[in-house]
Amino acid sequence: MTTRTVAFAPPCFSTALAVEAYKLRRSLALLLAAVAPLLIAVFVFFNLLRIGKPVPWTMPLQSSAAIWAFFMLPMCATALAALLAQTEHGPRAWDHLRALPRPRWHFYAAKAACALGVVAGMSVLLAVLAPLAVLLVGALKPAVAATGAPDLPAFLLLLGRIFLAAWLLVAVQLWLALRYASFVPALALGIAGTFFSVVATSAKAGVVMPWQMPVNQLASNPARADLALALGFVGGLVCFALMLWRMSQQETPR
């Protein structure tokens, strides 16, 4: 009788990431990712028609970035974190996942990567749709076509800075959404954070508030924008690392 030796491949993070991406495709997250930038582009389109006169290209591009950073990004991060967490919370699948023979941090890191990937995709989509909205206005009504040349590299740089500054915001929202089985705590935090960032936009302390860090990239003071960018990005990395460590240690989320 011969004995066979079966070799098991070590757990691979790419597997957890692929599974999470598959679950993402079957959720409403991708619909959210498409609708949010589209709504901003639609607003830009009709706002230019309402103005009824030519404006510099910088104005609609800056407006679209401001709407994204000021309101749409924080609310989308809140909804996205809840959607990602509820794929396990809803069917109570955490007990099964945590019993699998693979490092627990893989599951949480995959969700973090998907959350950041969706936000990055939304930023790219906005970078495409906003200029197209301006071009469409000019094509339909040449009298109000935007003047000058679009500074697309500057627009892309601004959206990139907004994305990096939002890492702490995404990390905080995702951590809370994963920590509690109910979507209410994460949703309440997102609404409260967005509310206070709206009513206290010019507050000096806003530079350290995660929900204001993205919109601070449009600040007239470069030092404030750079500080918010550093705090948002580095703070996000630290928060994600703490989330992976803490969530891997605790029992099933409650």
VOBA-1610 file (N, C-alpha, C; in pm, whole numbers, padded with zeros to 5 digits, always signed):
BEGIN
Met+00086-00119+00000Met+00000+00000+00000Met+00089+00124+00000Thr+00061+00214-00087Thr+00139+00337-00094Thr+00066+00449-00022Thr+00145+00533+00035Thr+00088+00646+00111Thr+00108+00773+00032Arg+00001+00844+00013Arg+00010+00970-00060Arg+00024+01085+00038Thr+00107+01175+00001Thr+00124+01296+00081Thr+00058+01412+00008Val-00037+01471+00074Val-00110+01582+00014Val-00051+01713+00066Ala-00008+01796-00024Ala+00051+01926+00015Ala-00056+02033+00008Phe-00068+02105+00115Phe-00163+02215+00120Phe-00090+02346+00099Ala-00141+02424+00006Ala-00079+02555-00019Ala-00106+02647+00099Pro-00011+02729+00136Pro-00033+02821+00246Pro-00142+02922+00211Pro-00214+02969+00311Pro-00320+03068+00284Pro-00262+03190+00213Cys-00333+03235+00113Cys-00286+03347+00032Cys-00384+03463+00044Phe-00331+03582+00066Phe-00417+03699+00082Phe-00494+03728-00046Ser-00435+03697-00161Ser-00503+03724-00287Ser-00634+03647-00298Thr-00641+03531-00234Thr-00766+03453-00235Thr-00875+03528-00159Ala-00841+03577-00041Ala-00938+03654+00038Ala-00981+03779-00037Leu-00887+03841-00107Leu-00919+03962-00182Leu-01011+03930-00300Ala-00985+03819-00367Ala-01071+03779-00480Ala-01212+03746-00433Val-01224+03678-00321Val-01356+03645-00267Val-01430+03772-00228Glu-01360+03866-00167Glu-01424+03991-00126Glu-01469+04072-00247Ala-01387+04071-00352Ala-01425+04142-00474Ala-01547+04077-00538Tyr-01555+03944-00531Tyr-01672+03875-00586Tyr-01798+03913-00508Lys-01788+03916-00377Lys-01903+03956-00295Lys-01941+04101-00322Leu-01840+04182-00351Leu-01866+04323-00379Leu-01949+04339-00506Arg-01921+04256-00606Arg-01995+04262-00731Arg-02141+04225-00713Arg-02171+04147-00613Arg-02308+04101-00591Arg-02383+04191-00492Ser-02320+04298-00447Ser-02384+04390-00355Ser-02422+04519-00428Leu-02473+04616-00351Leu-02510+04745-00409Leu-02393+04843-00411Ala-02275+04799-00370Ala-02161+04889-00361Ala-02122+04946-00497Leu-02126+04862-00600Leu-02087+04910-00733Leu-02190+05008-00789Leu-02317+04986-00755Leu-02419+05083-00795Leu-02394+05217-00728Leu-02360+05214-00600Leu-02326+05337-00528Leu-02206+05405-00593Ala-02106+05326-00631Ala-01985+05381-00690Ala-02012+05450-00822Ala-02113+05404-00895Ala-02145+05465-01024Ala-02237+05586-01008Val-02332+05577-00916Val-02434+05681-00904Val-02376+05810-00845Ala-02291+05799-00743Ala-02242+05919-00675Ala-02166+06015-00769Pro-02064+05969-00844Pro-01998+06061-00938Pro-02092+06111-01047Leu-02186+06025-01089Leu-02281+06065-01192Leu-02370+06180-01144Leu-02413+06174-01020Leu-02496+06282-00964Leu-02421+06414-00964Ile-02292+06409-00930Ile-02212+06532-00930Ile-02201+06587-01072Ala-02177+06501-01169Ala-02167+06544-01309Ala-02299+06604-01357Val-02411+06544-01318Val-02542+06597-01356Val-02563+06735-01295Phe-02521+06752-01170Phe-02533+06883-01107Phe-02450+06987-01181Val-02326+06951-01214Val-02239+07043-01288Val-02302+07081-01420Phe-02360+06985-01490Phe-02422+07008-01619Phe-02536+07111-01608Phe-02630+07087-01519Phe-02745+07176-01508Phe-02708+07309-01443Asn-02608+07309-01358Asn-02565+07436-01298Asn-02504+07529-01402Leu-02427+07474-01495Leu-02371+07555-01602Leu-02480+07610-01693Leu-02582+07529-01720Leu-02694+07577-01800Leu-02770+07687-01726Arg-02780+07674-01595Arg-02852+07774-01516Arg-02778+07907-01514Ile-02645+07902-01505Ile-02566+08025-01503Ile-02588+08104-01631Gly-02590+08033-01743Gly-02625+08096-01869Gly-02520+08186-01930Lys-02397+08174-01885Lys-02289+08254-01944Lys-02159+08175-01934Pro-02062+08206-02018Pro-01936+08131-02015Pro-01863+08149-01882Val-01805+08042-01834Val-01724+08047-01712Val-01591+07977-01741Pro-01487+08008-01667Pro-01359+07938-01687Pro-01372+07789-01654Trp-01294+07708-01721Trp-01295+07564-01698Trp-01268+07531-01551Thr-01187+07613-01486Thr-01151+07585-01347Thr-01273+07580-01256Met-01372+07662-01283Met-01488+07673-01193Met-01568+07543-01183Pro-01614+07483-01292Pro-01690+07357-01276Pro-01607+07242-01224Leu-01479+07238-01260Leu-01395+07130-01210Leu-01373+07144-01060Gln-01348+07267-01014Gln-01332+07290-00871Gln-01462+07262-00797Ser-01574+07298-00856Ser-01704+07275-00793Ser-01730+07126-00776Ser-01700+07048-00879Ser-01723+06904-00870Ser-01634+06841-00763Ala-01509+06885-00755Ala-01419+06833-00651Ala-01466+06874-00512Ala-01518+06996-00499Ala-01565+07044-00369Ala-01687+06964-00323Ile-01782+06939-00413Ile-01901+06862-00376Ile-01861+06721-00335Trp-01768+06664-00407Trp-01720+06529-00378Trp-01654+06524-00240Ala-01563+06616-00212Ala-01489+06613-00087Ala-01574+06656+00032Phe-01664+06751+00007Phe-01739+06814+00115Phe-01853+06727+00166Phe-01923+06660+00076Phe-02044+06589+00116Phe-02050+06446+00062Met-02031+06430-00067Met-02057+06300-00129Met-01958+06193-00082Leu-01830+06226-00071Leu-01731+06128-00028Leu-01756+06079+00115Pro-01777+06169+00213Pro-01805+06118+00349Pro-01928+06030+00357Met-02035+06068+00288Met-02157+05989+00294Met-02140+05856+00220Cys-02067+05858+00109Cys-02043+05733+00036Cys-01954+05639+00116Ala-01854+05694+00187Ala-01768+05610+00271Ala-01850+05545+00382Thr-01946+05619+00437Thr-02034+05563+00540Thr-02118+05449+00485Ala-02182+05473+00372Ala-02267+05370+00311Ala-02184+05249+00265Leu-02068+05275+00208Leu-01984+05167+00158Leu-01935+05078+00272Ala-01893+05138+00382Ala-01848+05059+00497Ala-01960+04970+00549Ala-02080+05025+00557Ala-02195+04946+00604Ala-02224+04831+00508Leu-02220+04856+00379Leu-02246+04751+00281Leu-02142+04639+00288Leu-02015+04676+00302Leu-01909+04575+00310Leu-01922+04490+00436Ala-01958+04555+00546Ala-01968+04482+00672Ala-02092+04393+00677Gln-02201+04439+00618Gln-02326+04365+00627Gln-02326+04236+00545Thr-02232+04220+00454Thr-02225+04094+00380Thr-02193+03977+00473Glu-02126+04005+00585Glu-02102+03902+00687Glu-02197+03916+00806His-02224+04040+00845His-02313+04058+00961His-02453+04005+00933Gly-02502+04031+00811Gly-02639+03991+00778Gly-02664+03841+00795Pro-02587+03756+00726Pro-02607+03610+00740Pro-02532+03550+00859Arg-02473+03633+00944Arg-02396+03586+01061Arg-02285+03488+01018Ala-02205+03534+00924Ala-02104+03447+00865Ala-01967+03459+00930Trp-01951+03547+01030Trp-01820+03568+01088Trp-01768+03441+01157Asp-01855+03368+01227Asp-01811+03246+01295Asp-01751+03147+01195His-01813+03137+01078His-01761+03046+00976His-01627+03094+00922Leu-01617+03223+00892Leu-01493+03277+00836Leu-01377+03265+00933Arg-01404+03296+01059Arg-01296+03293+01158Arg-01251+03152+01191Ala-01332+03052+01153Ala-01293+02912+01176Ala-01210+02856+01061Leu-01198+02928+00952Leu-01121+02880+00837Leu-00972+02882+00868Pro-00895+02790+00808Pro-00751+02782+00836Pro-00670+02888+00759Arg-00692+03012+00792Arg-00616+03120+00731Arg-00609+03235+00831Pro-00509+03320+00821Pro-00498+03433+00915Pro-00624+03520+00913Arg-00672+03555+01030Arg-00795+03632+01037Arg-00781+03770+00975Trp-00661+03826+00980Trp-00644+03961+00930Trp-00666+03967+00779His-00656+03854+00711His-00681+03851+00567His-00821+03904+00534Phe-00921+03861+00613Phe-01058+03901+00584Phe-01077+04052+00598Tyr-01020+04108+00702Tyr-01037+04250+00728Tyr-00952+04335+00632Ala-00832+04284+00599Ala-00748+04356+00502Ala-00812+04357+00364Ala-00879+04248+00328Ala-00947+04242+00198Ala-01060+04343+00192Lys-01133+04357+00302Lys-01241+04457+00305Lys-01185+04598+00297Ala-01074+04623+00366Ala-01011+04755+00360Ala-00965+04786+00218Ala-00903+04687+00152Ala-00855+04707+00016Ala-00972+04734-00079Cys-01082+04663-00061Cys-01199+04684-00148Cys-01260+04822-00123Ala-01267+04862+00003Ala-01322+04994+00034Ala-01240+05105-00032Leu-01108+05097-00018Leu-01022+05197-00079Leu-01029+05188-00232Gly-01038+05067-00284Gly-01047+05050-00429Gly-01172+05112-00487Val-01285+05095-00416Val-01410+05154-00465Val-01403+05307-00460Val-01349+05361-00351Val-01337+05507-00341Val-01244+05561-00450Ala-01135+05488-00477Ala-01046+05530-00585Ala-01117+05523-00720Gly-01196+05418-00741Gly-01271+05408-00866Gly-01372+05520-00883Met-01436+05559-00775Met-01530+05671-00779Met-01458+05800-00815Ser-01337+05818-00761Ser-01259+05937-00793Ser-01223+05941-00941Val-01184+05826-00995Val-01150+05819-01138Val-01273+05846-01223Leu-01386+05790-01183Leu-01509+05812-01259Leu-01549+05959-01258Leu-01532+06023-01143Leu-01561+06166-01136Leu-01467+06246-01225Ala-01340+06205-01231Ala-01242+06273-01316Ala-01279+06263-01463Val-01356+06161-01500Val-01401+06145-01638Val-01533+06217-01662Leu-01628+06200-01571Leu-01763+06251-01594Leu-01773+06402-01582Ala-01700+06461-01489Ala-01710+06607-01471Ala-01666+06684-01596Pro-01548+06655-01654Pro-01512+06723-01779Pro-01609+06693-01893Leu-01660+06569-01898Leu-01756+06536-02003Leu-01884+06619-01989Ala-01926+06645-01866Ala-02045+06727-01845Ala-02022+06869-01896Val-01904+06922-01871Val-01871+07057-01919Val-01867+07060-02072Leu-01807+06958-02132Leu-01802+06951-02278Leu-01941+06938-02338Leu-02027+06863-02273Leu-02162+06843-02324Leu-02242+06973-02322Val-02223+07052-02218Val-02289+07183-02212Val-02244+07269-02329Gly-02115+07271-02356Gly-02063+07350-02467Gly-02112+07303-02601Ala-02133+07170-02614Ala-02181+07116-02740Ala-02329+07148-02763Leu-02407+07144-02656Leu-02550+07170-02669Leu-02582+07318-02675Lys-02501+07398-02607Lys-02527+07542-02600Lys-02393+07616-02609Pro-02341+07637-02730Pro-02208+07699-02747Pro-02194+07835-02680Ala-02304+07906-02660Ala-02296+08039-02600Ala-02247+08035-02456Val-02262+07922-02389Val-02220+07912-02249Val-02105+07813-02233Ala-02035+07783-02341Ala-01922+07691-02334Ala-01814+07747-02243Ala-01748+07659-02169Ala-01642+07701-02077Ala-01528+07764-02154Thr-01468+07864-02095Thr-01359+07938-02160Thr-01224+07885-02114Gly-01124+07909-02195Gly-00989+07866-02163Gly-00970+07718-02189Ala-00859+07667-02139Ala-00827+07526-02156Ala-00838+07456-02020Pro-00891+07335-02019Pro-00903+07263-01891Pro-00767+07217-01840Asp-00739+07245-01713Asp-00615+07200-01651Asp-00640+07063-01588Leu-00647+06961-01672Leu-00681+06829-01624Leu-00576+06769-01530Pro-00445+06792-01552Pro-00348+06740-01455Pro-00370+06795-01314Ala-00402+06926-01304Ala-00428+06984-01173Ala-00554+06925-01111Phe-00656+06900-01193Phe-00780+06840-01144Phe-00755+06698-01094Leu-00677+06621-01168Leu-00645+06485-01126Leu-00562+06486-00997Leu-00469+06580-00987Leu-00387+06591-00866Leu-00475+06623-00745Leu-00571+06713-00763Leu-00660+06749-00654Leu-00744+06629-00609Leu-00798+06556-00706Leu-00877+06438-00671Leu-00791+06331-00603Gly-00665+06320-00646Gly-00574+06225-00583Gly-00544+06263-00438Arg-00525+06392-00414Arg-00502+06438-00277Arg-00626+06416-00190Ile-00742+06440-00246Ile-00867+06417-00172Ile-00879+06269-00134Phe-00845+06182-00228Phe-00852+06038-00201Phe-00757+05997-00089Leu-00634+06043-00094Leu-00537+06007+00009Leu-00575+06066+00145Ala-00629+06187+00145Ala-00669+06251+00271Ala-00789+06181+00333Ala-00861+06102+00255Ala-00982+06034+00304Ala-00952+05898+00365Trp-00826+05855+00369Trp-00795+05723+00420Trp-00834+05707+00567Leu-00811+05809+00648Leu-00849+05799+00789Leu-01000+05791+00804Leu-01072+05870+00726Leu-01218+05866+00727Leu-01268+05726+00691Val-01216+05667+00585Val-01258+05534+00543Val-01223+05430+00650Ala-01105+05443+00710Ala-01062+05347+00812Ala-01154+05352+00934Val-01186+05471+00980Val-01272+05486+01098Val-01410+05429+01070Gln-01467+05462+00954Gln-01601+05414+00922Gln-01603+05262+00906Leu-01502+05206+00842Leu-01500+05062+00820Leu-01479+04987+00951Trp-01393+05038+01036Trp-01367+04973+01165Trp-01496+04965+01247Leu-01567+05075+01257Leu-01690+05075+01335Leu-01796+04985+01271Ala-01804+04984+01138Ala-01902+04900+01070Ala-01872+04752+01091Leu-01743+04716+01096Leu-01706+04576+01120Leu-01721+04537+01266Arg-01702+04634+01352Arg-01704+04605+01497Arg-01844+04570+01547Tyr-01946+04634+01494Tyr-02082+04612+01542Tyr-02168+04551+01431Ala-02245+04451+01469Ala-02330+04384+01372Ala-02439+04475+01318Ser-02485+04568+01399Ser-02585+04664+01354Ser-02518+04773+01272Phe-02587+04818+01168Phe-02531+04924+01085Phe-02553+05062+01146Val-02630+05069+01255Val-02667+05199+01313Val-02547+05276+01367Pro-02455+05217+01447Pro-02342+05297+01498Pro-02258+05362+01389Ala-02223+05285+01285Ala-02142+05342+01178Ala-02218+05448+01100Leu-02347+05424+01077Leu-02428+05522+01006Leu-02443+05650+01087Ala-02466+05635+01218Ala-02480+05753+01304Ala-02351+05834+01308Leu-02237+05764+01316Leu-02109+05834+01317Leu-02086+05909+01187Gly-02118+05845+01075Gly-02098+05910+00945Gly-02184+06033+00929Ile-02310+06024+00971Ile-02400+06139+00962Ile-02352+06252+01053Ala-02314+06216+01175Ala-02267+06318+01270Ala-02139+06384+01220Gly-02045+06303+01170Gly-01920+06359+01121Gly-01941+06452+01002Thr-02027+06411+00909Thr-02056+06496+00794Thr-02127+06624+00836Phe-02219+06612+00932Phe-02292+06729+00980Phe-02197+06832+01040Phe-02109+06788+01130Phe-02019+06882+01195Phe-01915+06938+01098Ser-01878+06860+00997Ser-01784+06913+00899Ser-01850+07021+00813Val-01984+07010+00793Val-02056+07110+00714Val-02073+07239+00794Val-02114+07226+00921Val-02144+07346+01000Val-02018+07412+01056Ala-01906+07340+01052Ala-01781+07396+01107Ala-01669+07387+01005Thr-01701+07425+00883Thr-01603+07411+00774Thr-01476+07492+00798Ser-01493+07613+00847Ser-01378+07703+00863Ser-01311+07692+00998Ala-01355+07601+01083Ala-01297+07588+01216Ala-01151+07543+01207Lys-01066+07598+01292Lys-00925+07561+01290Lys-00906+07414+01325Ala-00990+07364+01415Ala-00977+07224+01456Ala-01022+07128+01348Gly-01085+07179+01242Gly-01133+07093+01136Gly-01023+07020+01063Val-00901+07071+01071Val-00791+07007+01000Val-00759+06869+01058Val-00798+06844+01183Val-00771+06714+01246Val-00897+06627+01250Met-01004+06672+01191Met-01128+06595+01188Met-01131+06511+01061Pro-01142+06378+01071Pro-01134+06294+00951Pro-01230+06333+00840Trp-01351+06378+00876Trp-01451+06411+00774Trp-01422+06544+00705Gln-01332+06624+00760Gln-01295+06750+00697Gln-01162+06743+00623Met-01086+06639+00644Met-00955+06629+00580Met-00963+06630+00427Pro-01058+06561+00366Pro-01065+06569+00219Pro-01096+06709+00167Val-01193+06778+00228Val-01230+06910+00179Val-01122+07013+00208Asn-01036+06986+00304Asn-00925+07078+00333Asn-00823+07080+00220Gln-00833+06987+00126Gln-00743+06990+00010Gln-00776+07105-00083Leu-00892+07169-00064Leu-00928+07287-00142Leu-00903+07416-00065Ala-00839+07406+00051Ala-00813+07524+00133Ala-00719+07619+00061Ser-00740+07748+00085Ser-00653+07849+00023Ser-00515+07851+00086Asn-00504+07797+00207Asn-00375+07791+00276Asn-00308+07657+00244Pro-00198+07658+00167Pro-00132+07530+00130Pro-00086+07450+00251Ala-00043+07520+00358Ala+00005+07449+00476Ala-00108+07369+00541Arg-00227+07427+00545Arg-00342+07355+00601Arg-00377+07233+00516Ala-00373+07250+00385Ala-00403+07138+00295Ala-00300+07027+00312Asp-00172+07062+00321Asp-00067+06961+00336Asp-00079+06889+00470Leu-00112+06963+00576Leu-00127+06901+00708Leu-00244+06803+00708Ala-00356+06844+00648Ala-00472+06755+00641Ala-00441+06631+00558Leu-00364+06648+00451Leu-00326+06535+00368Leu-00240+06436+00445Ala-00141+06489+00519Ala-00052+06402+00597Ala-00129+06330+00707Leu-00215+06402+00777Leu-00292+06341+00885Leu-00389+06237+00830Gly-00452+06268+00719Gly-00548+06175+00663Gly-00484+06048+00612Phe-00372+06061+00541Phe-00307+05943+00482Phe-00233+05861+00587Val-00145+05924+00663Val-00068+05851+00765Val-00161+05800+00875Gly-00255+05887+00916Gly-00351+05842+01016Gly-00433+05725+00968Gly-00467+05724+00838Gly-00541+05612+00782Gly-00460+05483+00786Leu-00332+05491+00752Leu-00247+05372+00758Leu-00240+05316+00899Val-00223+05406+00995Val-00216+05363+01135Val-00349+05302+01180Cys-00458+05368+01144Cys-00590+05320+01184Cys-00622+05185+01120Phe-00587+05167+00994Phe-00608+05038+00929Phe-00526+04928+00998Ala-00401+04960+01034Ala-00316+04861+01101Ala-00375+04823+01236Leu-00421+04922+01313Leu-00484+04893+01441Leu-00612+04812+01424Met-00688+04844+01319Met-00811+04770+01293Met-00782+04623+01266Leu-00681+04596+01182Leu-00647+04457+01151Leu-00603+04382+01276Trp-00523+04448+01359Trp-00475+04383+01482Trp-00588+04359+01581Arg-00668+04461+01603Arg-00773+04450+01706Arg-00886+04357+01661Met-00929+04367+01537Met-01037+04282+01490Met-00995+04136+01481Ser-00867+04112+01458Ser-00817+03974+01452Ser-00812+03911+01590Gln-00805+03995+01696Gln-00795+03943+01833Gln-00931+03916+01895Gln-01031+03993+01861Gln-01159+03985+01928Gln-01243+03870+01875Glu-01349+03844+01947Glu-01441+03739+01906Glu-01536+03794+01800Thr-01640+03719+01767Thr-01735+03759+01665Thr-01793+03896+01695Pro-01799+03988+01597Pro-01856+04119+01621Pro-01998+04108+01676Arg-02033+04203+01763Arg-02166+04198+01825Arg-02255+04307+01771
//
